[in-house]
Amino acid sequence: MTGLMQILLAGLMAVFALGAVAEVMPPDVLAKNTTNDVLRIVKQDKEIKGGNNKKILALVEEKILPNFDFRQMTQLAVGKNWSKATPEQQESLVHEFRTLLVKTYSASLSSVADYRIEFKPFKLAPNDNDVTVNTEVSKPGAPPIPIDYRMEKKDAGWKVYDVLVDNVSMVTVYRNSFNSEVRKGGVEGLLASLSRRNQPTSGKNQ
């Protein structure tokens, strides 16, 4: 899953580091208008390009996290086992999954400047509340990869709840892993596994 996630996360960083906006914009316009700005920040900030964890995490927290529905993503990833979790366990699952994604996303942020993103034609009907924004991500010396972002319109604007890389769903990939953990140790086993994966590791410029 490593290669898949690297491609996915590089695209995520460049396309959906959207930040807060005062009005609800169409999802494709919002992505297009911010991509160049995010790429500029990464290209110009030598510390981010050099892997400064503190600055990378700050950028992720400020620009990226507000645009994801982590509760919906967690519920989809946990799947049928979500109903087996208590409300307290559900909140813990959301927290741990969010932490895991932040950790994984941050590891790929410094490489975003190497990628080129092409947006495919997009139409938004007046009553659309659930859409897919199609893009193609490429880098020199490698074939382009289609990356599709599933987004839902919320009260606070459009939120990402799943990403498909070459038609492979991110939440489905995690669901297979999570189901295995629940079979072995129940919901508490899954939480313990996520907690272990989220343990801090030594890194550059922490």
N, C-alpha and C positions, 0 to 999 in steps of 0.2 A: 504493500500500500504506500510505501515511501515515495516512489516516483509519481504516483497519482496525486498524492497530497501536495507535493512540491509544486506541481503544475497548477493544481486547484488554488492553493494558497497564494501563489504569486498573482494569479488573476484576481482573487478576492481583494488583495491589498490595493491593487491599482484601481479596481472598478468601484468598490463599495466603501472606500474611505471617504464617506460623504459629509460627515459633520452635521450639525444642527442647521435646519433651514426654517425660515419664517413662514413659508407657505408650502402646500403640498404640490410638488411638481410631478409630472409623469415620470415613471421610474427610469425609462431610457434616457430622457433628457437630464435627469438628475445625475445619472451615471456619467454621461458624456461630458457634462459641464465640469465635473470634478476630477475626472481622470487625469487631465493634463496638469492640474494643480498638484495632485498627489505625486505624480511622477517627477514634477519639478522639485518638490520638497525632498524626495528621496535622493534625486541626482545631486542636489546642491548641498545636502547635509552630509558632510564627511563622516560624522560620528555615527549616523544611522547606517550609512554604507559600510562602515567599519565594524558594525555589529554591537554598538553601544546599547546594552540591554535596557538600561534605565530610560533612554530616549525613545527606544523602539516601543517599550511598553506604554509610555506616556502617549505616544502617537496612536497606538492601538486603542487605548482607553478613551481618548478624546475624539478620534475621527471614525472609528470602525464600530465599536460595540453598540452605540446608540441605534445602529441601523439593522440589527439582527434581533429576531424574536427567539431568544434562547429557550424560553419555556416551551414554545411550540416545537422547536428543533429537538429539544430533549425528549418531549413526549413522543415525537415521531421516531426518534432513535431507539428509545426504550420499547416502543411498540406495545404489544399485548401485555407486557409485564408492568406497564405504567399503572394499571388499575390495581395491581398487587401491592403497590407501595403506599404507605401511609402518607398523609399530607406532609409530615415532617421529612419523610424519606424523599418525597417528590421535590421539596425545596432543596434538599441536600444534593439530589441528582442534578438539578438545574445548576447549582453552584459548581459542582465538580466538573460537569460537562463544559460549562462556560470557561472554567479555568483551563481545562484541557485544550479547548479550541484556541484560547488566547495564547497559550504557551506554544502551540503548534504554528499558529499564524505568525507570531512574532519571530519565529525562527526563519521564516521565509521573507520577511519584509524587506530586508536589505537587498534582495535580488530582483525586486520589482522593476528597477530601472532597465534591466536587460530585456524586458518583454515588450512586445507590441500588441495592442488590443484593438481589434476591429469589431464594431457593432453591426449587427445584422439588422435588416429592415424590421421595424416594429410598429404595430398598430394597437392603439388603446381605445376600446369602445367606451362610451359614457358610463355604462354600468359595470365595467370590469373591476373586480376586486381581487382577483387572483390571476397573475400573469407570469409569463416567462420571458426574460430578457436574454436574447441569444448573442453570444460573442464568440470570437475566435482569437485565441492567444497564441503568439508565436515568438520565437527568439532565434537569433542567427544560428544557422546550422542544424535546426530541428524543424520537423514538420509542424504545421499549425494544429492546435487542439481545440475542438469546440467546447465551450464552457457555457452552460445555461443556468441562469439564476431564477429560481422560483421565488416570487415575492407576493405578499398579500397586503392589501391596503388596510391599515389600522387607523384608529383615531389620531395617532401621532404621525401618520404618514405611511409610506411604503416600507415594509420590513422584509428582509431576506429570511426564509425558513428552510431552504434546501438549495444545494448546488449540484448540478450534474456535470461531470467531466467525461467527455466522450460517451455520453448517455449513461454513465454510472452515477447513481445518486449517493451523495455523501452520507445522508442519514441512513440509507440502506446499508452502506458499508459498516457504519458503526452499529447498526441494529444487529447484524450478524454476530459481531463481537460481543455486544451486550447480552444477547440471548444466551450465548455460551456461558458467560459469567453467571447469569441468573440460574441456569440449569445446575451449575456446580455449587453455588453458594447462596442462592436466593438474592433478594434485593440488597441485603447487607453485604453479600459477597461482591456484587457489582460496585457498590459504594467503596468498599475496601480496595478493589482493583483500581478504580478511578483515583482514589486518594494516593495510592502508591505511584501511579503514573504522574501525578501532579506534584510530587515531592521536588523541592528546589534542587537544581543541579548547579555546579559551579560553572560560570561562564564569563565571557569577556565584559569588562567594564560594568560589573554589577554594583 
